[in-house]
Amino acid sequence: MTALFINIGAYIMAKKGAKPSPPPGKPAKHKPAPQRPGKSANPVDRTFLWIGAGLAILAFLLYANTLNHQYVLDDPLAIGLNEYVIKGLGGIPDLLTHHYRAGTEGAGASALLYRPLSLITFAIEWSIAPGNPFIGHLMNVVWYALTVALLFATLRRMFQGYHWLWAAGAALLFAVHPLHTEVVANIKSRDEILNVFFSVGALYAWARWLAAPAPRWLMLALGSYFLALLSKESAVTLLPVFPLLGWTFFQKNLRSSAGHALVFAVPVIVFLAIRAAVLAQTTDNFEVSAMDNPIVEAFGFGERSATSFMVLWKYFQLLVFPQPLLSDYSFRHLAVVNWANWQAIVGLVLYAGLIVLALRGLLKRQPLAFCTAAFLGAVAMYSQLFLVIGTLFGERLMYLPSLWFCAGAAYLLWRATGLDLKTDHAAITLPPVKQLQAGLALMTLIVVFFSIKTISRNPDWKSNFDLFTADSAKAPNSVRLHNGVGSEAYTRIINDGKMDAGEKERLLQIIEEHARTAIAIRPNPVSYLNLGNAAITRKQYAESIRNYEEALKQAPNYGIARQNIGRTYLMWGREEGKVNRNLPRAAELFQKAIDSGMEEADAYLDLGTAYGMMGQNDKAIPLFEKAVALAPQNKTAWKNLGIAYRAVGNMAKAEECAQRAK
């Protein structure tokens, strides 16, 4: 499957007596070829490079079926709808000096974030292939593959005194873990990918410095860590890992471990200062909603803490057994719980045990305790115990914590199958076959299962409609997923002007079914909006308006519902005027469109036309005047205004309007 398995397989064959024969025409023994100056002649290093390359190739192949996917979820907000990103290279200064969604209308919670690095990569890609999701998906997969290769090299350097099979197993589990599908398949999650890539790079350089202090490694570690922080703020959770690394694997004393690692506070302080200066420019006020994070409705610390430990248990469960996988875990797939909930209790017991394991094990410099402590530090930010974030739960949030989980899992897997990982050499040599076979068999089973799960999950991310349809079936209580299906079905209807009647009716039924399901769970404006959209498509104008008005009751500032009310009155009025020839009724509906806030030239033009056709030109003229003021290039508005002036005997104005119409 990878160079790792190839090398292990060759080793086992050799142990069983299968000796490779020399190539035809060449002697079995020959004088080594001279090496070029500066070029490594160490076959061990080359073998490790091949293993890293094999892991990277595996990671790339696992996600090759995402390359032709569309933009999904927040991809448009981070890319195509971001005015700074679509400037290409010219937008980079703005991206560095503004918050995460400053170039996008309706920033929301993202106004509190500063993550310029991923946006800069999007801007570069946009300058190469504007509006093409292929390049975004390709670069996500490439970055992921590079991360896996770098992870193997880093863990091999970090785990001093332990066999390289530990690092290889950890990198392999990380590469195939299905929980990473959201991060790789969703272009917007580039922030997660870059965060881990540069965090791992910082650890690699730091491990090199701990082994043999040199200024270049220290500078590389600090620079890489700063880039990780610019990718995503959660890189700050890596800060305690640097001293723990020196203490656990490099046998540094407590003072030396902590003292040397203090240097990593410098990039953190610099980043926080830049972030504070940038975010000080925004006046956006954002409050987390219950639909995004139900924990805001928790009653007191009891419910909040219980919900937090339920969430922590859910994260751990998906790391162990990633099923089912969802793009959204908001209301009401996951909801607020109290301490009567078994998952909250299990979560409390589990994480209390992990804390004890970490504290006791670190005193003895135990490697599993290091992985546990690093995992706990990384997951703490998303526990909701210390900070309520914009979402209750997200698979992408486990991307960095999963690194330490995979490292700990690989250690336990090899040890449980009888392999002693403790070694003083860094050679490519392998343990005896009998010690290796059980662990390799178990590792293979896990890798095959995870790989199949990853490859089969990726197609769900092809489009929003595919994603929401697949996930709503697995999470029938999720309001957002049901609304997502309805919204995407309506988008398909309005974007396909040649859709046949049967397919349109099928999609309309899907919209109504999912909207009513969501309303039954919790009445919300989006569901009523979707019902209104379905009704207006069927030309059920009264029903459409009723649903849009209900959406406004749920959210008085829901602008799109108010706009749709105006458009519905406009369409209804046109049908009454053109089809039913009921001009008084048409005029009444056009007036309602204007009264609902529709300040568009078409509304005034249609109302003026209705009055003109009824012979009420004195009423028509000010409406046409308003229309030409809103749309000076509208020839029909100027022509109708001229006709109205002519009808009331104002020939000079009529001629002027006729000239403007030309």
C-alpha positions as CSV (number, residue, x, y, z in Angstrom):
1,M,0.0,0.0,0.0
2,T,2.8,2.4,0.8
3,A,6.6,2.4,0.8
4,L,6.3,1.5,4.5
5,F,4.6,-1.8,3.7
6,I,6.9,-2.5,0.7
7,N,10.0,-2.2,2.9
8,I,8.4,-4.3,5.6
9,G,7.4,-6.9,3.1
10,A,10.8,-7.1,1.6
11,Y,12.3,-7.5,5.1
12,I,10.0,-10.4,5.9
13,M,10.8,-12.1,2.7
14,A,14.5,-11.7,3.4
15,K,14.0,-13.2,6.9
16,K,12.3,-16.2,5.3
17,G,15.2,-16.8,3.0
18,A,14.2,-15.1,-0.2
19,K,17.3,-13.3,-1.3
20,P,17.2,-10.9,-4.2
21,S,19.4,-11.8,-7.1
22,P,21.7,-9.2,-8.7
23,P,20.5,-7.6,-12.0
24,P,21.6,-9.5,-15.2
25,G,25.0,-8.6,-16.4
26,K,26.1,-7.1,-13.1
27,P,28.3,-8.7,-10.4
28,A,26.8,-9.3,-7.1
29,K,29.5,-7.2,-5.5
30,H,30.8,-4.0,-6.9
31,K,32.6,-0.9,-5.8
32,P,30.2,1.9,-4.7
33,A,29.9,4.7,-7.1
34,P,31.5,8.0,-6.0
35,Q,29.2,10.5,-4.5
36,R,28.9,14.1,-5.5
37,P,30.1,16.6,-2.9
38,G,27.3,17.6,-0.6
39,K,25.0,14.7,-1.6
40,S,24.0,12.2,1.1
41,A,25.3,8.7,0.5
42,N,23.4,7.3,3.5
43,P,21.0,4.6,2.2
44,V,19.1,4.8,5.5
45,D,18.1,8.4,4.9
46,R,17.1,7.6,1.3
47,T,14.9,4.8,2.5
48,F,13.2,7.0,5.0
49,L,12.6,9.5,2.2
50,W,11.0,6.8,0.1
51,I,8.7,5.9,3.1
52,G,7.7,9.5,3.5
53,A,7.0,9.8,-0.3
54,G,4.9,6.6,-0.2
55,L,2.8,8.0,2.7
56,A,2.3,11.2,0.7
57,I,1.3,9.4,-2.4
58,L,-1.2,7.3,-0.4
59,A,-2.7,10.5,1.1
60,F,-3.0,12.1,-2.4
61,L,-4.7,9.0,-3.9
62,L,-7.2,8.8,-1.0
63,Y,-8.5,12.3,-2.0
64,A,-8.0,12.2,-5.7
65,N,-11.8,11.8,-6.1
66,T,-12.3,15.3,-4.7
67,L,-10.5,17.1,-7.4
68,N,-13.6,17.7,-9.6
69,H,-15.8,18.8,-6.8
70,Q,-17.6,22.2,-6.7
71,Y,-17.4,24.9,-4.1
72,V,-19.3,23.8,-0.9
73,L,-20.4,25.3,2.4
74,D,-18.4,28.4,3.2
75,D,-16.1,28.1,0.1
76,P,-17.8,31.0,-1.8
77,L,-17.6,33.3,1.3
78,A,-13.9,32.6,1.6
79,I,-13.1,32.7,-2.1
80,G,-15.4,33.9,-4.8
81,L,-17.5,36.4,-2.7
82,N,-14.5,37.9,-1.0
83,E,-13.6,41.1,-2.7
84,Y,-10.0,41.0,-1.5
85,V,-9.4,37.4,-2.6
86,I,-10.7,38.0,-6.1
87,K,-8.3,40.9,-6.6
88,G,-5.6,38.2,-6.8
89,L,-2.1,39.2,-5.8
90,G,-3.3,42.8,-5.5
91,G,-5.6,41.9,-2.6
92,I,-2.9,40.4,-0.4
93,P,-2.2,43.7,1.5
94,D,-5.9,44.0,2.3
95,L,-6.0,40.4,3.5
96,L,-3.1,41.0,5.8
97,T,-4.7,44.1,7.4
98,H,-8.3,43.0,7.7
99,H,-10.2,40.3,9.6
100,Y,-11.0,36.9,8.1
101,R,-14.2,37.9,6.3
102,A,-13.7,41.6,5.8
103,G,-14.1,41.3,2.1
104,T,-17.4,39.4,2.4
105,E,-20.8,40.9,3.1
106,G,-22.2,39.5,6.4
107,A,-19.0,38.5,8.1
108,G,-20.7,37.4,11.4
109,A,-18.5,35.4,13.7
110,S,-15.6,35.5,11.3
111,A,-15.2,39.2,12.1
112,L,-13.6,38.0,15.3
113,L,-11.0,35.9,13.5
114,Y,-7.6,36.8,11.9
115,R,-6.4,34.1,9.5
116,P,-4.8,35.8,6.5
117,L,-2.5,33.0,5.3
118,S,-5.2,30.7,3.8
119,L,-6.9,33.6,2.2
120,I,-3.6,34.7,0.6
121,T,-3.3,31.2,-0.9
122,F,-6.8,31.6,-2.3
123,A,-5.9,34.9,-3.8
124,I,-2.9,33.4,-5.5
125,E,-4.9,30.6,-6.9
126,W,-7.6,33.0,-8.0
127,S,-5.0,35.0,-10.0
128,I,-4.1,31.7,-11.8
129,A,-7.6,30.2,-12.4
130,P,-10.4,32.6,-11.4
131,G,-13.6,30.9,-10.2
132,N,-12.2,27.4,-10.8
133,P,-12.6,25.1,-7.8
134,F,-10.3,22.5,-9.3
135,I,-7.2,24.4,-8.3
136,G,-8.4,24.9,-4.8
137,H,-9.2,21.2,-4.3
138,L,-5.9,20.2,-5.9
139,M,-3.9,22.4,-3.6
140,N,-5.8,21.1,-0.5
141,V,-4.8,17.5,-1.5
142,V,-1.2,18.5,-2.2
143,W,-0.9,20.4,1.1
144,Y,-2.4,17.3,2.9
145,A,0.0,14.9,1.2
146,L,3.0,17.2,2.1
147,T,1.7,17.3,5.7
148,V,1.7,13.5,5.9
149,A,5.2,13.2,4.6
150,L,6.5,16.0,6.9
151,L,4.7,14.4,9.8
152,F,6.6,11.1,9.4
153,A,9.9,13.0,9.2
154,T,9.0,15.1,12.3
155,L,7.8,12.3,14.5
156,R,10.9,10.2,13.6
157,R,13.0,13.1,14.9
158,M,10.8,13.8,17.9
159,F,10.6,10.2,19.2
160,Q,14.2,9.9,20.1
161,G,15.1,6.5,21.4
162,Y,12.1,4.8,19.8
163,H,11.8,2.7,16.7
164,W,10.8,4.5,13.4
165,L,7.8,2.2,13.1
166,W,6.1,4.3,15.7
167,A,6.4,7.4,13.6
168,A,5.5,5.5,10.4
169,G,2.4,4.0,12.1
170,A,1.3,7.4,13.4
171,A,1.7,9.1,10.0
172,L,-0.1,6.3,8.3
173,L,-3.1,6.4,10.6
174,F,-3.2,10.2,10.2
175,A,-3.1,9.9,6.4
176,V,-6.1,7.6,6.2
177,H,-8.3,8.8,9.1
178,P,-11.7,9.6,7.7
179,L,-12.3,12.4,10.1
180,H,-10.1,14.5,7.9
181,T,-12.5,14.3,4.9
182,E,-14.1,17.7,5.8
183,V,-10.7,19.4,6.0
184,V,-9.4,18.2,2.7
185,A,-12.7,18.1,0.7
186,N,-13.8,21.6,1.8
187,I,-11.4,24.2,0.3
188,K,-12.2,26.7,3.0
189,S,-10.6,24.4,5.6
190,R,-7.2,25.3,4.1
191,D,-6.7,27.2,7.4
192,E,-6.7,23.9,9.3
193,I,-4.3,22.3,6.8
194,L,-1.8,25.1,6.8
195,N,-2.0,25.3,10.6
196,V,-1.0,21.7,11.0
197,F,1.6,21.8,8.2
198,F,3.5,24.7,9.7
199,S,3.0,23.4,13.3
200,V,4.6,20.1,12.3
201,G,7.3,22.1,10.6
202,A,8.0,24.0,13.8
203,L,8.2,20.7,15.7
204,Y,10.6,19.3,13.2
205,A,13.0,22.2,13.4
206,W,12.7,22.3,17.2
207,A,13.5,18.6,17.4
208,R,16.6,19.2,15.3
209,W,17.6,22.0,17.6
210,L,17.1,19.9,20.7
211,A,19.3,17.2,19.2
212,A,22.0,19.6,18.0
213,P,21.5,23.3,18.7
214,A,22.0,25.5,15.7
215,P,20.6,29.0,14.9
216,R,19.1,27.9,11.6
217,W,16.9,25.3,13.3
218,L,15.7,27.8,15.9
219,M,14.9,30.4,13.3
220,L,13.1,27.9,11.2
221,A,11.1,26.7,14.2
222,L,10.0,30.2,15.2
223,G,9.2,31.2,11.6
224,S,7.2,28.1,10.9
225,Y,5.3,28.5,14.2
226,F,4.4,32.1,13.3
227,L,3.0,30.9,10.0
228,A,0.9,28.4,11.8
229,L,-0.5,31.1,14.0
230,L,-1.3,33.2,10.9
231,S,-3.1,30.2,9.5
232,K,-5.3,29.6,12.5
233,E,-5.4,31.0,16.1
234,S,-5.6,27.5,17.6
235,A,-1.9,27.0,16.8
236,V,-1.4,28.6,20.2
237,T,-2.4,25.2,21.8
238,L,1.0,23.9,20.5
239,L,2.9,26.2,22.9
240,P,3.2,23.7,25.8
241,V,4.2,20.9,23.4
242,F,7.6,22.5,22.8
243,P,8.9,22.1,26.5
244,L,7.2,18.7,26.8
245,L,9.1,17.5,23.8
246,G,12.5,18.3,25.4
247,W,11.5,16.9,28.7
248,T,10.0,13.6,27.4
249,F,12.3,12.5,24.5
250,F,15.5,14.5,24.8
251,Q,16.0,14.0,28.5
252,K,16.3,17.7,29.3
253,N,15.7,18.8,32.9
254,L,12.6,20.8,33.8
255,R,14.4,24.1,33.9
256,S,16.1,23.6,30.6
257,S,12.9,22.3,28.9
258,A,10.8,25.2,30.0
259,G,13.5,27.8,29.7
260,H,14.5,27.0,26.1
261,A,10.9,26.7,25.0
262,L,10.0,30.2,26.3
263,V,11.3,31.5,23.0
264,F,8.1,30.3,21.3
265,A,6.2,33.0,23.3
266,V,7.7,35.5,21.0
267,P,5.8,34.6,17.8
268,V,2.7,34.2,19.9
269,I,3.0,37.7,21.4
270,V,3.8,39.2,18.0
271,F,0.8,37.4,16.4
272,L,-1.6,38.5,19.2
273,A,-0.4,42.1,18.9
274,I,-1.0,42.1,15.1
275,R,-4.4,40.4,15.6
276,A,-5.5,42.9,18.2
277,A,-4.5,45.8,16.0
278,V,-6.4,44.4,13.0
279,L,-9.6,43.4,14.9
280,A,-9.7,46.8,16.6
281,Q,-10.7,48.2,13.2
282,T,-14.0,46.3,13.1
283,T,-17.2,47.4,14.8
284,D,-19.1,44.2,14.1
285,N,-20.9,42.8,17.1
286,F,-21.6,39.1,16.9
287,E,-23.6,36.8,19.2
288,V,-23.5,33.1,18.9
289,S,-26.9,31.8,18.1
290,A,-28.6,28.6,19.5
291,M,-28.9,27.3,15.9
292,D,-25.1,27.4,15.5
293,N,-24.2,26.4,19.1
294,P,-27.0,25.2,21.3
295,I,-24.8,25.5,24.4
296,V,-25.7,29.2,24.6
297,E,-29.2,28.0,25.8
298,A,-27.7,25.8,28.6
299,F,-29.2,26.5,32.0
300,G,-26.3,27.3,34.4
301,F,-23.0,25.6,34.7
302,G,-24.5,22.2,35.2
303,E,-26.0,21.9,31.7
304,R,-23.1,23.7,30.1
305,S,-20.4,21.4,31.7
306,A,-22.5,18.3,30.9
307,T,-22.9,19.3,27.3
308,S,-19.2,20.1,27.1
309,F,-18.2,16.6,28.3
310,M,-20.8,15.1,25.9
311,V,-19.1,16.9,23.1
312,L,-15.7,15.8,24.3
313,W,-16.9,12.2,24.3
314,K,-18.3,12.5,20.8
315,Y,-15.0,13.8,19.5
316,F,-13.1,10.9,21.0
317,Q,-15.7,8.4,19.7
318,L,-15.3,9.7,16.2
319,L,-11.5,9.5,16.4
320,V,-11.8,5.8,17.4
321,F,-14.7,4.9,15.2
322,P,-15.5,7.6,12.6
323,Q,-19.2,6.8,11.9
324,P,-21.4,8.6,11.0
325,L,-19.6,11.6,9.5
326,L,-21.5,14.8,9.1
327,S,-20.9,18.3,7.7
328,D,-23.0,19.8,10.4
329,Y,-23.7,19.0,14.1
330,S,-25.7,22.0,15.1
331,F,-29.3,22.2,16.4
332,R,-30.8,19.7,17.0
333,H,-28.6,16.8,16.0
334,L,-26.6,17.7,19.1
335,A,-28.4,19.5,21.9
336,V,-27.9,20.7,25.4
337,V,-27.9,17.8,28.0
338,N,-27.7,17.5,31.7
339,W,-25.8,15.2,33.9
340,A,-28.4,12.5,33.5
341,N,-27.0,11.9,30.0
342,W,-24.7,8.9,29.8
343,Q,-22.4,10.4,27.2
344,A,-21.7,13.3,29.5
345,I,-20.8,10.9,32.3
346,V,-18.6,8.8,30.1
347,G,-16.9,11.9,28.7
348,L,-16.1,13.1,32.3
349,V,-14.7,9.8,33.3
350,L,-12.7,9.4,30.1
351,Y,-11.1,12.8,30.2
352,A,-10.4,12.6,33.9
353,G,-8.6,9.4,33.3
354,L,-6.6,11.0,30.4
355,I,-5.6,13.9,32.7
356,V,-4.4,11.5,35.4
357,L,-2.5,9.4,32.8
358,A,-0.8,12.5,31.4
359,L,0.2,14.0,34.7
360,R,1.5,10.7,36.2
361,G,3.2,9.6,33.0
362,L,4.9,12.9,32.3
363,L,6.7,12.6,35.6
364,K,8.2,9.4,34.3
365,R,8.8,10.8,30.8
366,Q,6.4,8.2,29.3
367,P,5.8,8.7,25.6
368,L,2.1,7.9,25.8
369,A,1.7,10.5,28.4
370,F,3.3,13.1,26.0
371,C,0.7,12.2,23.3
372,T,-2.1,12.4,25.8
373,A,-1.1,15.8,27.2
374,A,-0.6,17.2,23.7
375,F,-4.1,15.9,22.7
376,L,-5.7,17.3,25.8
377,G,-4.2,20.7,25.1
378,A,-5.3,20.7,21.5
379,V,-8.9,19.6,22.2
380,A,-9.4,21.9,25.2
381,M,-10.1,24.9,23.0
382,Y,-13.1,23.2,21.5
383,S,-14.5,21.7,24.6
384,Q,-16.8,24.7,25.3
385,L,-15.7,24.6,28.9
386,F,-13.5,27.6,28.8
387,L,-14.7,29.4,25.7
388,V,-18.0,29.3,23.8
389,I,-17.2,29.3,20.1
390,G,-19.3,29.7,17.0
391,T,-20.2,26.1,16.6
392,L,-20.9,23.3,19.1
393,F,-19.1,20.6,17.2
394,G,-17.1,20.2,14.0
395,E,-15.0,17.4,12.5
396,R,-12.5,19.9,11.1
397,L,-11.8,21.0,14.7
398,M,-10.2,17.7,15.4
399,Y,-7.6,18.0,12.7
400,L,-4.8,19.1,15.0
401,P,-5.9,17.0,18.0
402,S,-6.1,13.9,15.7
403,L,-2.3,14.1,15.1
404,W,-1.7,13.4,18.8
405,F,-4.5,10.8,18.9
406,C,-2.9,8.9,15.9
407,A,0.5,9.1,17.6
408,G,-0.9,7.6,20.8
409,A,-3.0,5.0,18.9
410,A,0.1,3.8,16.9
411,Y,2.1,3.5,20.1
412,L,-0.6,1.4,21.8
413,L,-1.1,-0.7,18.7
414,W,2.5,-1.7,18.3
415,R,2.9,-2.3,22.1
416,A,-0.3,-4.3,22.4
417,T,0.9,-6.7,19.7
418,G,4.1,-7.3,21.5
419,L,6.5,-5.0,19.7
420,D,9.1,-3.3,21.9
421,L,9.5,0.2,20.4
422,K,12.4,1.3,22.7
423,T,15.6,1.4,20.7
424,D,18.8,3.3,20.7
425,H,19.4,3.3,16.9
426,A,17.8,5.1,14.0
427,A,18.6,2.5,11.4
428,I,16.1,1.1,8.9
429,T,16.4,-2.3,10.6
430,L,13.2,-4.0,11.6
431,P,12.4,-6.2,14.7
432,P,12.1,-10.0,14.3
433,V,9.3,-11.1,12.1
434,K,7.3,-12.8,14.8
435,Q,7.1,-9.5,16.8
436,L,6.1,-7.6,13.7
437,Q,3.4,-9.7,12.0
438,A,0.6,-9.2,14.5
439,G,1.0,-5.5,14.6
440,L,1.3,-5.2,10.9
441,A,-1.9,-7.3,10.4
442,L,-3.9,-5.1,12.8
443,M,-2.5,-1.9,11.3
444,T,-3.5,-3.2,7.8
445,L,-7.0,-3.9,8.9
446,I,-7.4,-0.4,10.3
447,V,-5.8,1.3,7.3
448,V,-8.0,-0.6,4.9
449,F,-11.2,0.2,6.8
450,F,-10.2,3.9,7.2
451,S,-9.2,4.2,3.6
452,I,-12.5,2.7,2.3
453,K,-14.4,5.0,4.6
454,T,-12.5,8.0,3.4
455,I,-12.8,7.3,-0.3
456,S,-16.6,6.5,0.1
457,R,-17.2,9.7,2.1
458,N,-15.5,12.0,-0.3
459,P,-18.2,11.9,-3.1
460,D,-20.7,13.4,-0.5
461,W,-18.7,16.6,-0.7
462,K,-19.1,17.0,-4.5
463,S,-21.8,19.7,-4.1
464,N,-23.9,21.3,-1.4
465,F,-27.0,19.4,-2.6
466,D,-25.2,16.0,-2.5
467,L,-23.7,16.8,0.9
468,F,-26.9,18.0,2.6
469,T,-28.9,15.2,1.1
470,A,-26.5,12.5,2.3
471,D,-26.1,14.1,5.8
472,S,-29.7,14.9,6.5
473,A,-30.5,11.2,6.1
474,K,-27.9,10.4,8.8
475,A,-29.0,13.3,11.0
476,P,-32.8,13.6,10.8
477,N,-33.0,16.1,13.7
478,S,-30.6,18.6,12.1
479,V,-32.6,21.8,11.2
480,R,-29.7,23.2,9.2
481,L,-29.2,20.1,7.1
482,H,-32.9,20.0,6.2
483,N,-32.8,23.7,5.3
484,G,-29.7,23.1,3.3
485,V,-31.4,20.5,1.1
486,G,-34.3,22.8,0.5
487,S,-32.2,25.8,-0.3
488,E,-30.0,23.9,-2.7
489,A,-33.0,22.2,-4.4
490,Y,-34.5,25.7,-5.1
491,T,-31.1,26.9,-6.4
492,R,-31.1,24.1,-8.9
493,I,-34.6,25.1,-10.1
494,I,-33.8,28.7,-10.7
495,N,-30.4,28.0,-12.3
496,D,-31.8,25.5,-14.8
497,G,-34.1,27.2,-17.2
498,K,-34.5,24.0,-19.3
499,M,-35.5,21.7,-16.4
500,D,-38.4,19.5,-17.3
501,A,-41.7,19.6,-15.3
502,G,-41.2,16.2,-13.7
503,E,-37.8,17.1,-12.3
504,K,-39.0,20.5,-11.1
505,E,-41.9,18.9,-9.3
506,R,-39.6,16.3,-7.7
507,L,-37.4,19.1,-6.3
508,L,-40.3,21.2,-5.1
509,Q,-41.6,18.2,-3.1
510,I,-38.1,17.8,-1.6
511,I,-38.1,21.5,-0.6
512,E,-41.5,21.2,1.1
513,E,-40.7,17.9,2.8
514,H,-37.5,19.1,4.3
515,A,-38.8,22.5,5.3
516,R,-41.8,21.0,7.1
517,T,-39.5,18.5,8.9
518,A,-37.2,21.3,10.0
519,I,-40.2,23.4,11.3
520,A,-41.5,20.4,13.2
521,I,-38.1,20.3,15.0
522,R,-37.9,24.1,15.6
523,P,-39.7,26.9,13.7
524,N,-37.1,29.0,11.9
525,P,-37.0,31.7,9.2
526,V,-35.0,29.6,6.6
527,S,-37.6,26.8,6.5
528,Y,-40.4,29.3,6.0
529,L,-38.4,31.0,3.3
530,N,-37.9,27.7,1.5
531,L,-41.7,27.0,1.7
532,G,-42.3,30.5,0.2
533,N,-39.9,29.8,-2.6
534,A,-41.6,26.5,-3.4
535,A,-45.0,28.2,-3.4
536,I,-43.9,31.1,-5.7
537,T,-42.5,28.5,-8.1
538,R,-46.0,26.9,-8.2
539,K,-47.5,30.4,-8.6
540,Q,-49.3,30.1,-5.3
541,Y,-48.7,33.7,-4.5
542,A,-50.9,34.0,-1.4
543,E,-49.3,31.0,0.2
544,S,-45.8,32.3,-0.7
545,I,-46.4,35.6,1.0
546,R,-47.9,33.9,4.1
547,N,-44.7,31.9,4.5
548,Y,-42.4,34.9,3.8
549,E,-44.3,36.9,6.5
550,E,-43.9,34.0,8.9
551,A,-40.1,34.0,8.2
552,L,-40.1,37.7,9.1
553,K,-41.9,37.0,12.4
554,Q,-39.1,34.5,13.2
555,A,-36.4,37.0,12.2
556,P,-37.6,40.7,11.7
557,N,-34.3,41.6,10.1
558,Y,-34.4,38.8,7.6
559,G,-33.9,41.0,4.5
560,I,-34.3,38.3,1.8
561,A,-37.8,37.4,3.1
562,R,-38.9,41.0,2.9
563,Q,-37.4,41.3,-0.7
564,N,-39.2,38.1,-1.7
565,I,-42.5,39.5,-0.5
566,G,-42.1,42.4,-2.8
567,R,-41.1,40.2,-5.7
568,T,-44.1,38.0,-5.1
569,Y,-46.5,40.9,-5.2
570,L,-44.9,42.0,-8.4
571,M,-45.2,38.6,-10.1
572,W,-48.8,38.3,-8.8
573,G,-49.7,41.7,-10.2
574,R,-48.3,40.9,-13.6
575,E,-50.3,37.8,-13.8
576,E,-53.5,39.7,-12.8
577,G,-52.8,42.4,-15.4
578,K,-51.5,40.4,-18.4
579,V,-53.3,37.1,-17.9
580,N,-56.5,37.9,-16.1
581,R,-56.8,41.5,-17.5
582,N,-57.7,42.7,-14.0
583,L,-56.0,46.0,-14.0
584,P,-57.4,47.4,-10.6
585,R,-56.2,44.2,-8.9
586,A,-52.9,44.4,-10.6
587,A,-52.4,48.0,-9.5
588,E,-53.3,47.0,-5.9
589,L,-50.7,44.3,-5.9
590,F,-48.0,46.5,-7.5
591,Q,-48.6,49.1,-4.8
592,K,-48.2,46.4,-2.1
593,A,-44.9,45.4,-3.7
594,I,-43.7,49.0,-3.3
595,D,-45.1,49.3,0.2
596,S,-43.2,46.2,1.2
597,G,-40.0,48.1,0.5
598,M,-39.3,47.2,-3.1
599,E,-37.5,50.2,-4.4
600,E,-36.9,49.0,-7.9
601,A,-37.7,50.7,-11.3
602,D,-39.7,47.7,-12.5
603,A,-42.2,48.0,-9.6
604,Y,-42.9,51.7,-10.3
605,L,-43.0,51.0,-14.1
606,D,-45.5,48.3,-13.7
607,L,-47.8,50.3,-11.4
608,G,-47.6,53.3,-13.7
609,T,-48.4,51.1,-16.7
610,A,-51.5,49.7,-14.9
611,Y,-52.7,53.3,-14.1
612,G,-52.0,54.4,-17.7
613,M,-53.9,51.5,-19.2
614,M,-56.8,52.5,-16.9
615,G,-56.6,56.1,-18.2
616,Q,-55.3,57.5,-14.9
617,N,-52.3,59.2,-16.4
618,D,-52.1,61.8,-13.6
619,K,-51.3,58.9,-11.3
620,A,-49.0,57.2,-13.8
621,I,-46.7,60.2,-14.5
622,P,-45.0,60.4,-11.0
623,L,-44.6,56.6,-11.0
624,F,-42.8,56.7,-14.4
625,E,-40.7,59.7,-13.1
626,K,-39.6,57.5,-10.2
627,A,-38.8,54.6,-12.5
628,V,-36.6,56.7,-14.8
629,A,-34.9,58.2,-11.7
630,L,-34.0,54.7,-10.5
631,A,-33.1,53.4,-14.0
632,P,-32.1,56.3,-16.3
633,Q,-31.2,53.8,-19.1
634,N,-34.7,52.1,-19.1
635,K,-36.1,52.9,-22.6
636,T,-39.5,51.5,-21.8
637,A,-39.9,53.8,-18.7
638,W,-39.0,56.9,-20.8
639,K,-41.3,55.8,-23.6
640,N,-44.3,55.3,-21.2
641,L,-43.6,58.6,-19.4
642,G,-43.8,60.3,-22.8
643,I,-47.0,58.6,-23.6
644,A,-48.5,59.7,-20.3
645,Y,-47.4,63.3,-20.8
646,R,-48.9,63.3,-24.3
647,A,-52.1,61.9,-22.9
648,V,-52.4,64.9,-20.5
649,G,-51.5,67.4,-23.2
650,N,-47.9,68.2,-22.2
651,M,-46.3,67.9,-25.6
652,A,-43.0,69.5,-24.7
653,K,-42.4,66.9,-22.0
654,A,-43.7,64.1,-24.2
655,E,-41.1,65.1,-26.9
656,E,-38.3,65.3,-24.4
657,C,-39.1,61.8,-23.1
658,A,-39.4,60.4,-26.6
659,Q,-35.9,61.7,-27.3
660,R,-34.6,60.2,-24.1
661,A,-36.2,56.9,-25.1
662,K,-34.2,56.9,-28.3
